Amino acid sequence: MSNKKEAIMQAFIELLDENPARRITVNDIVGRCGVSRNTFYYYFPDIPALVSELEARWTDRVRIPEAPGTAMDCIAPLVEYAAEHRNGLLYVYRSTDRVRFQSDLDRLWYAIVRKYIDNMPQCEMRSEDRELLARYFKSAFVGVTLDWLESDMEYDLTAAGRRICELLREQSAKGRLP
């Protein structure tokens, strides 16, 4: 991708972190990244098209750990990105096609969870079982993420995830989980 296109997208994300979306203009974006209006329009017909492209690629911007050590390591990349770009992420979430957004979220969480499961050396299991676990936990993480976004990211997702892990361990140790 062009450095100028990337600069335009990054400038818009930064502006979203500072201003309500309705106040951001093409002039604001090009002023932030140092390109001309013509350059903006070369890559995007308008700001909604820019938002659409950001939404389609936002999951690619989240850094997936090479070898996550715990389930919470899987949540950390999303929480870090969201903390850096809270307003922008919420704007993109609220203003885009939910079906496509959820599809991108599914792809993100599947990649993260699958990497986690595949890097569990202490756990010997069949590939079908790894796939089943990846799909199950991907769905759980997607649901939790959507709930978190719906609440305007009001609660600490990392703390909630840690507590869920603790509760599962406690109940499993007591033989209370199916």
N, C-alpha and C positions, 0 to 999 in steps of 0.2 A: 504494500500500500504506500501511496505517496506520503512523504513527510509533511507536505502541506495539508493534506486531508486529515492526517493524524493530528496535526497542530490545531486545525479547526475543531475537531471533535474534543480534544483536550481542553481547548479554550472554553467551549460550551459547558463542559463538565465543571470546570472551575467557576464559571459564572453562575451556574446553577447552585453551587455551594454558597454563593454570596448573595444572590438575588432571587426573588420570585421569578419563575419562568416567564410570566406574562410581561415582565419588564425587560427581558433580554431581546435585543435587536440584532440584526445581521451586522450593523455597524459596531455594536459592542463586541461581537465575536471576532470580527476581522481586526478590530483595534487591539484586542487582547493577544492575538496570535501573529499580528504583523503581516497579514496578507491583504490583498485587495478584495473588494466586493466581487469583482469578476471571478477571482479565484474561488471564492465561496460558491458562487453560482455555477462554476465549472463542475464542482463535486456534488452540490446539493441544490435542488430546485427551490427549496425553502427550509425553514427551521423544522417543520414536522418531518420532512424527509431525513434530516439530520438526526432527529430523535429516533426515528424508525431504525436507522442504521446502528445507532448506539445500542438500542434495545436488542437488536439481533446479535450484537457482538459483545455485550457487557459481560457475559459469562467468560469470554476469552480473556478478559482483563484480570480475572481473579487468579491469583497464583496458587496452583495446586502443589502441596508439599511432595517432594520426591519420594520420601518414605515416611508416611505418617506413622507415629508411634502409638497414638491412642485415637479413639473415636473423636475426641475433642480437637485433635490436630486437623480433622476434616472440616470442622466448623470455622476454625481460625482464619483461613483465607477470605471467606465471605464476610466475616465480621470485620476484619481489617479493612477490606475494600469499602464496606458500607460505612464504617466510621469515618473514613477519609472523604467520602462523597455522599453523605446522608441525604442532603436535599436533592442532589441530582438523581440518586438512585430512586428515591420516593417519587420524584417527578416522572421519571421514565416508567416506573411501575404503574403509576396512576394514568398515564396518558397513552399507553400502547395497547395493542391487541392482547388480551389476557391469554388466549389460546397459544399464541406464539411465545409470549413471555414464559408461560408455564413449560412449554416445550424446551426453551433454552435453559430454564431452571432444571428440568429433568436431565438434560444433557450434562449440565455442570455437576449436579449431585451424583449422577451415575459415575462420571469419570473420577470424582473424588473418592466415593465409597468403594468403587472397584479397585482403585489403587491401594486403598487401605486394606481391603480384604486380601488382595494378592500379595501384600507385604507382611502378612501375619505368619511368620515362620513357625511359630509354636502351634499352628493350627493346621492339621492335615485333614483335608476334605476333598471330596470329588468336585470336579469342575461344575457339575450341575448344581451342587449345593452352594458353591461360591456365587454362582449366578443368581440363585434364589435369594441368598442373603443380600447381594448387591441391589437387587430390585426392591426387596422389602425395605431396606434402610434408605435407599434413594427416595422411595415414596414417603417415608417418615420425615426425612429431612426437607423434602419439598413442602410437605404440609406444615411443618414447623416454620419454615422460611416464609411461606405465604401468610401464616398467622402473624408472624413478627412484622412483616411489611404492612399488613392490614391494621396493626396496632400502632402504626407510625414509628416502629422500632423503639417503642417506649420501654421495653424491658431488656435486660442484659441477656442476650441470646447465649453467650458463652456460659454464664452462671446457670442458666436454665438447663443447658445441655449437660453440664457437670452434675447437676442435681438429679437429672433423669438417669444418668449413668449410675450414680450412687444408689438411687432407689431400685434400679434393676438388679444391681449386685446384691443389695440387702435382701430383696425378695427372692432372688435366685438361691442365695445361701440358706434361706429359711425354707426352701422347697415350695414356695408359693407361686411360682410362675409355671405356666403349662409346659 
